[in-house]
Amino acid sequence: MTTIDSASLSALLAAPLKEKVVAIGDHQFRLREMTEEQATQYELGLQDKSGKYNWARARRAMIALMLVDDNGNRVVTDENQLKSLPRSIAGKLFDECQSLYRYEANEV
């Protein structure tokens, strides 16, 4: 293993984000991992003014940020659009989003 240099970092930053297609019932959902900037904004957005996390928003906010169409465009622009999504689908999507959100030791 070698230490990263400027050229290696540039190549890493230009690499495409991971995506996965998830089938739930008769529907397919394309999910794309977040950038570090998006992840930070997501985490900060879950905090209220006192710094406590608002976990009620966690599922919808993550799904809204990661659900994309075949061209990579976000499908949901406002997490509130997902309020009526059946809990069974939201739960499965959230689980799949979480798998893209975190990295296992062998992936880094």
N, C-alpha and C positions, 0 to 999 in steps of 0.2 A: 504494500500500500504506500502511495506517495502523498505528500502534502499537496493540498489543492493550490493551484496557481491561478493567475488572472484568466488565462485562456480556458482552463477547466471550469472555473466559476461561470464564465460567460456562457459556456455550452450548457451547464446545468440550469442556468436561468432561462435559457431559450428552449429547454426541453418542454414537450407538451405535458399538460397536467393529466393525471390518471383519470380514466373514466370507466364506468361499468354500467351495463344495462341489466336491470332487475325486472323480472317478470312477476307480477302479482295479479292473480286471477287472469283476466283477459287483456290486461294492460301491460305495456312495457314502459319502464321509466329509465331515462338516462341520467346518471349522476356523475358530477365532475368534482374532483377534490378542490379544496380552496387553496389560494395562495396564502403565504404567511400573513400578508396584509389583511386579506379577507378574514382569516381566522382571528386575528387580533381584534378587528372591528366587530366580529360576531361575539367574541367573549366580552368585550367592553359594552356592547349593546344589551347584554343580558343583565348588566348591573343597574340598579336604581341609583338615585342621587346619594343615598347613604352608603353605597358600595356593596350592598347585598345583592345576591343573584336572584333574578326573577326566572325561576326554572319553568314557570308556566309557558314562557315564550320559547324555550330551548328547542323543542321539536320543530315547531313551525318555522322558526327563524333558520334553523340549519337546513331543513328541506328546501325552503325558498331560495337559499343561496346556492344550493348544489344541484337542483333540478334543472336540466338543460334540454334543449331540443337537439335534433340530429346535426344542426349547424353549430352547436355550442352556445347558443343564446339562452339566457335564463328564461324559463317558462313563467315563473312567478316573480312579479316585481314588488309585491306587497305581501308579506307573510299572512296578513289577515284574509287573503284570498283562500287560504287553506283551512279556515275555521270550520267549514262544513265537511272536510275530508273525513271519511270514516276512520275511526280510531284504529281499526285493524290494519288499514293500509298505511296510515301515518306511522304506526309503531314499526312496521316492517321497513318502511322507507327510512325512518330514523336510525334503525339498526344498521342498515346498509350505508347510510351517510356516515355514521360513526366509524365504520370500518375504513372508510376513505380518509376520515379526519385524523385518525391516529396512525402512527407508524409502528411496525414491529421492529425489533432490533436488527433483524436480517434484511430489512428494506432500506436502511440508511447507510 
